């Protein structure tokens, strides 16, 4: 998966003005559809793909090569797509077994509304650090926090921003994270040296984000407290509130800490929750279980707000996300094969004569890759391989490059409406990417802090 698309595989060699011109038209097509007309990203991205096909044909590139590029691009995201299926099932059965309702029920008792956003950010940071997966963190405890925010009539956009900020902070700093390991492996630096070096930008980002969320957290009035009490009573009557319902969450956490891969870990969470649902729910049958896993859990408590919060999940609910991810990755494959991204990168190499310019180029390449390809791994791999020699030429230690790759690659993907993480989080949290993105403060701060580091030389390390 890590070596699916490489710069040297490009079939066309373009001049910088031509590559930038094609890219500008592409972004105009997508932006017009999504922002101006308010369309779902699918159709604008299909239009962009068709434009690339026409462009490729004008350049006399056979359709067979372009079709292969689409497949190659899509293959790079197959691992994430399979995980989408399992997380869709996990969410639905965790609703049916009472796992997420139980987290919400007890969360109402000990989480203060006055500091809700800050607590959400702290808890998701800790869980993300423990399990090393931003998506699993968001799909489990994140869904529970969204439910609590809806119950307390708090901003879902800010809550989602706090969840995503914390989940990606934890993911970025966890030795269990695949992207953290990928960044260290790409540049050849030890894992824990890389994690320690990331504190130069992660710690200021964490402090600033925590302070912002603390001051954004609202007061909870008496009327709202009464609403929460009503919802708690309804939760207890209509769902499986039990300490036993927390067992699937504990199993997933424990397996993640033991570095067991995602699919077996999620499967254990699904199977354990299914067993609890059979034991605790009268009349629960195998056909009912299959229906929940595929179509999602539906609560009919008579309380409209609670029903809308807990009726979600299932394989079917992930189809929107999966189709969009496949289209975005297909577009990325064409951008590589047509030489658009490789031509731009090779054209700027000679101008990178200072540390500040090199770090700025790395940051913008990571961000651009996220927006153009929509794939988190490639946003680390592509600039890592493209600029590694330049970092060495300027005498910079590889851990400096590794940190910049994480600051501009790992944490930016959730801000992209058609990116793998952005699509997934929008579906799981039920908050549009463009609504939560302005509040994902940690994700927004990391690239900025990397740029500041490059210009001030604070946290920059050189080879001895």
Order of alpha helices (4+ residues) and beta strands (2+ residues): alpha-alpha-alpha-alpha-alpha-alpha-alpha-alpha-alpha-alpha-alpha-alpha-alpha-alpha-alpha-alpha-alpha-alpha-alpha-alpha-alpha-alpha-alpha-alpha-alpha
